[in-house]
Every structure is written in structure tokens, then in C-alpha cells.
Amino acid sequence: MDEFDDDRQPEELALSEDELRQHLNDYNVRKCIRLVHEAVSQHSNHIYLVPFFRNYMNLKFTYLANDQRKELLKKLQQDDVIQMEWTPTSQPNGGYTSFSLNYDNPLVRETLGPDAAPPSNRPRSSAPRDTGARYADPRTAYGSAY
């Protein structure tokens, strides 16, 4: 029997729009969990929101609009995958948001494996650090010809 000799109709082979949307949402959630774990592995278990968004989310979720990326992080927060924390600073209206990955969450364990754990013995830096290296001014980054 040839692989094309299937008697099923295309409608029976295809996913519904809702099923397809759910698969994409599940994929994005798991991809984001792995991305947070990658950031945690490189830095600390407390990730600063703005640099994470700029240096990870914008680069890895190019097919999502900015609002969709924000919604993805909100979903992770609602599902107790990440815990957000606001830290005020001495500046007027100043402060920053950091978050950590909940390694005890069943979805995190399912995605990363049962042995996944936060890095230990890593000091938490005292303030957000973003060098902006990925966003250098193109006029000066390569010895300006402008």
C-alpha cells in the first residue's frame, strides 16, 4: 500500500483551528520554560524582566507580537511557573521586576525533566545589568562610515 492510498478525507487528517491553536500555545509555553531555564543557567535564579525580554524573548519569539510575548509571560505567572517580584529603588517611581522559575511546578518538571534544578552557589547581583551590546549603534559599532 502506497503512503498516498489513504482513504481518509483531508478533513479527517487535519487538526481543527482550536486544536492547532492549543498545540501552538503548548509549544510556546514549553519553549519559554526552556528559555527561562537557559537564562537561569547563565545568570542566576532571579532574572530581570526587561533584559530578559530584550535579550531572550524578542530574539526567540520573533513570530509573536510584543503583546503576545507579554501574554506568554503572564500565562507562566498565572500557572505558577514563574514568580514575579517588584523591587523598588531610591529613584522616584523607580524599581525593577525580576522573576524566578519554579522548579517544583509539574509543567516545569515535565518540560525540563525531573532532575532539573536551579543553579546553586550563584550570588544574585544587586541591580539589573544590561550591557546593551546587542543593540549597539550601527553607526559606531563597526568603525563608522557615516
C-alpha positions as CSV (number, residue, x, y, z in Angstrom):
1,M,0.0,0.0,0.0
2,D,1.3,3.4,-1.0
3,E,1.5,6.2,1.6
4,F,-0.9,8.1,-0.7
5,D,-3.5,5.3,-0.7
6,D,-5.2,6.6,2.5
7,D,-9.0,6.6,2.3
8,R,-9.3,9.3,4.9
9,Q,-10.5,12.7,3.8
10,P,-8.3,15.7,4.3
11,E,-10.7,17.0,7.0
12,E,-10.1,13.8,9.0
13,L,-6.3,14.3,8.8
14,A,-6.2,17.9,9.7
15,L,-6.4,19.5,13.2
16,S,-9.2,21.9,13.9
17,E,-8.3,25.5,14.3
18,D,-8.8,25.3,18.1
19,E,-6.6,22.2,18.3
20,L,-3.9,23.8,16.2
21,R,-4.0,27.0,18.4
22,Q,-3.7,24.8,21.6
23,H,-0.7,22.9,20.2
24,L,1.0,26.2,19.3
25,N,0.2,27.6,22.8
26,D,1.6,24.5,24.4
27,Y,4.7,24.7,22.2
28,N,5.3,28.4,23.1
29,V,4.8,27.7,26.9
30,R,7.4,24.9,26.8
31,K,9.8,26.9,24.7
32,C,9.5,29.8,27.1
33,I,10.2,27.5,30.1
34,R,13.3,26.2,28.4
35,L,14.3,29.8,27.6
36,V,13.9,30.9,31.2
37,H,15.9,27.9,32.4
38,E,18.6,28.8,29.9
39,A,18.7,32.4,31.3
40,V,18.8,31.0,34.9
41,S,21.7,28.7,33.9
42,Q,23.7,31.6,32.5
43,H,22.9,34.2,35.2
44,S,21.0,33.4,38.4
45,N,17.6,32.2,39.5
46,H,16.4,35.8,39.7
47,I,16.1,37.1,36.1
48,Y,15.5,40.8,35.5
49,L,12.4,41.2,33.3
50,V,13.4,44.0,30.9
51,P,16.8,42.5,29.9
52,F,15.2,39.0,29.6
53,F,12.5,40.4,27.4
54,R,15.0,42.2,25.2
55,N,17.8,39.6,25.1
56,Y,15.8,36.4,25.0
57,M,12.1,36.8,24.3
58,N,12.5,39.2,21.4
59,L,15.1,37.1,19.8
60,K,13.5,33.7,20.2
61,F,9.8,34.6,19.7
62,T,10.1,36.7,16.5
63,Y,6.9,35.2,15.2
64,L,4.9,36.7,18.1
65,A,3.9,40.3,18.5
66,N,5.2,42.1,21.6
67,D,1.8,41.9,23.3
68,Q,1.7,38.1,22.7
69,R,5.2,37.7,24.3
70,K,3.9,39.6,27.3
71,E,0.8,37.4,27.5
72,L,3.0,34.4,27.4
73,L,4.9,35.5,30.5
74,K,1.6,36.4,32.2
75,K,0.4,32.9,31.5
76,L,3.5,31.4,33.0
77,Q,2.9,33.6,36.1
78,Q,-0.7,32.6,36.4
79,D,0.2,28.9,36.1
80,D,2.8,29.4,38.9
81,V,5.7,28.5,36.5
82,I,7.4,31.8,37.3
83,Q,7.1,34.1,40.3
84,M,7.4,37.9,39.7
85,E,8.8,40.3,42.2
86,W,8.9,44.1,42.2
87,T,11.8,45.7,43.9
88,P,11.6,49.5,44.5
89,T,14.7,51.6,44.2
90,S,15.5,55.0,45.6
91,Q,14.7,56.7,42.3
92,P,11.3,58.4,42.1
93,N,8.9,55.9,40.5
94,G,11.9,53.6,40.2
95,G,12.2,49.9,40.6
96,Y,12.6,46.8,38.6
97,T,10.8,43.5,38.2
98,S,12.6,40.2,38.5
99,F,11.3,36.7,38.3
100,S,12.4,33.2,39.1
101,L,11.5,29.8,37.7
102,N,9.5,27.5,40.0
103,Y,11.4,24.2,39.6
104,D,8.7,22.4,41.7
105,N,6.0,23.2,39.2
106,P,4.8,20.0,37.4
107,L,4.9,21.6,34.0
108,V,8.5,22.7,34.6
109,R,9.5,19.2,35.7
110,E,7.7,17.7,32.7
111,T,9.4,20.1,30.3
112,L,12.9,20.1,31.7
113,G,12.9,16.7,33.3
114,P,12.5,15.6,37.0
115,D,16.2,16.3,37.8
116,A,16.1,20.0,36.7
117,A,17.1,22.3,39.5
118,P,18.1,26.0,39.8
119,P,21.8,26.7,39.8
120,S,23.3,26.8,43.3
121,N,26.0,29.0,44.8
122,R,25.4,31.8,42.4
123,P,25.2,35.2,44.0
124,R,22.3,37.4,43.0
125,S,23.5,40.6,41.6
126,S,22.4,43.7,43.4
127,A,20.9,45.6,40.3
128,P,19.8,44.8,36.8
129,R,22.6,44.6,34.3
130,D,22.1,45.1,30.6
131,T,25.1,46.0,28.6
132,G,23.0,46.7,25.5
133,A,25.7,45.0,23.5
134,R,23.2,43.5,21.1
135,Y,21.8,46.9,20.4
136,A,24.9,48.9,19.7
137,D,24.5,52.0,17.5
138,P,25.3,50.7,14.0
139,R,27.0,54.0,13.1
140,T,29.7,53.4,15.7
141,A,29.7,49.6,16.1
142,Y,31.9,48.9,13.1
143,G,34.1,52.0,12.8
144,S,31.6,54.4,11.3
145,A,31.5,55.2,7.7
146,Y,28.6,57.6,8.2
